[in-house]
């Protein structure tokens, strides 16, 4: 399904124009559901279920320590952040300890970078 979406986006330059002209927040979940429904010829409910499934699958894999890669688009993974000492923004002279944590990371693929740089 992702490949169909990627191909539809590549074919349909007006989708990119719509994304560029959209106001703040217009390119969220509702936008993705509408795009998937229209490009794949499915109902909005089916598109919403597919989108939720995809995002839940990516989240589950990253939480489990796996790397999820969409060739040409990018990859999602989790990275470890070491414990460190920071500065309290309300009192810059006060040092605070920031505990170690895990954080999600996205790295754009070469095709995505090229599309953005055109």
N, C-alpha and C positions, 0 to 999 in steps of 0.2 A: 504494500500500500504506500509506503514511504517513497519507493521508486516512482510510482505513478504520480504522486504529488510533485516530486522533484522534476519529473519530465514535463508535467503540466505547467509548472512555474517557468521552466526554461522556454517552453513554447509560447507562453502568454506574457508578453512584455507589459501589457496593461496591468497585470497584477502587481508588478514591481512599481509602476507609476502610481497605482492606488496606494501602495504601502508608503511611498515617499510623500504623497500629498495628504495622508491621513493625519488627523489631529492626535494629540497626545492620548495614549491609551487605546486607540482604535485598533491596534494590531495585537490584541490579546486573544483570549480563548474564543470569544464570539467570532472574531475575524477569521481565525483558523477553522472553526466549525463551518462557517459560511463558505470559505474557500474550498474546503474538502468536499462539502456537499455538492457544490456547483461543478467542480472539476471532475469528481468521481461519479457524478450522477446518482447520488444516494440521498436519503433524507437527512435532515439536520440532526435528528435523533441518532441515526446510525453513525453520522460523522462525529457527534459528541462522544458516543460510546467508544469509537475507534481512537479518538484523540486521548480520552481519559485512559484507555488501555495502554496506549503507547507511552504516555507520560508516567503512568504507574510502573510499567515495565522498566523504563529507564531508571526511575528512582530506586526501584527494588534492586536492580543490578548494581548501581553505584553504591547503595548502602551496603551491599554484600561484598564490596571491594572489587567489583569487576569494572572493566572499561567497556563502554558502549561506543562503537564507532560506526558512523554513517559515511561511507566512502565519498570523499570529495566535499562533504558538508562539514564534518567535524567530529569530535569525540568528547564524551563525558566521562569523568572519573572522580574519585575522591583522593584528596591529598592530606597528609598530616601536617599540622601546624605545631611547631615546637612551643613549649612554654616560654614566655618572655616577660620582660619588665616594660611597662608602659607608663604614660603620664596621664593623670586624672585631668580631663579637659576643664573641669570646674575649678581645679586648683593645680595649676601647672607645676608647682613645686613639689607636689605629692606624687610619689611613685606608687604604682599599683602592679600587682602580679596578675598576669593574664595566663590562665591555664592552657595546657596543650589541648588541641581539638582537631577534629576532622572537618574539612570543608569541600564542597563540590567545586569542580573545575570544568570549564568548557574550553576546548581549543579548536579554533576554526580550521577547516580543511583548506587545501590549496584552491579548489574550485570556488568555494565560498569567498575566499579572500580575493580571488581574481574578479569575481562578479561585483564585489563591493568596490574594488579599485578601478572599475571601468568608468 
